[in-house]
């Protein structure tokens, strides 16, 4: 293994520095349950017929299959 793999590489396209402001919002639209369908492109909307069921399904899957570590001291 190369020693450079463990070092921070600022030249990497994936590097985020403090000046990149990763906490800034990049859109003024806040997605809520009520506006998901209006934010979808009209060509894309028919391919997402069950988006209202996705959140409860993911919540169920997370609860069902979540693997937690025991407490660490």
Number of C-alpha atoms within 10 A of each C-alpha: 5 6 6 8 8 8 8 9 11 10 7 8 7 8 10 11 9 7 6 9 9 10 7 7 9 7 7 6 9 9 12 9 9 9 11 13 18 10 13 12 9 10 7 10 14 11 9 10 10 8 12 13 9 10 11 10 11 11 10 12 11 11 10 9 8 9 8 6 6 6 5 4 3
